[in-house]
């Protein structure tokens, strides 16, 4: 069994892997999946965009170009209700480019915390649960060709990916503290210290 710890590689991975293609597995890992026609566009297009646009595309621009290259017309958008404005902006931009966007927020169907015996922030109020399984099923029913996830909670995102039939790409992940930029935790010195990382 091949066991790698690339995140702790003593070599500079950009030099060892990116520049030379050095294979730490000894060439024993078979990858027939890349020969499958249904996988090839997903694998190839990222490299094509990097070559054509020299890393100048925003995530939004790359998403649009990917959907155009794949001839997708019907897109699903599963979003957190806390990012409703951003979801509206994303849907508006995609629709202005000719895509049909089926969007569904996380609170769809109105599952009550009380019905699941879950703790509430305010015991005296009705609190609604996120419903990623319903988000997936609604987009499955709409027969979307690609689903875009925007800001679902950790755990809910896993369930959405599990039950969505169409391929899923992530536009942005939730980080309530760092304005949805989780990498910020590794860039701010005081946060690095909090997690025991060197500055």
Secondary structure, DSSP 4 states (H G I P E B T S, - for coil): -----GGG-SS-HIIIIIIT---TTTT----GGGGSHHHHHHHHHHHHHHHHHTT---HHHHHHHHHHHTT--EEEEEE-GGGHHHHHHHHHHHHHTT-EEEEEETTTT--BGGGGT---SSTTS--BPP-HHHHHHHHHHTT-SEEEEESPPTTHHHHHHHH-SSEEEEEE---TTTTT-GGGGGTSHHHHHHTT---
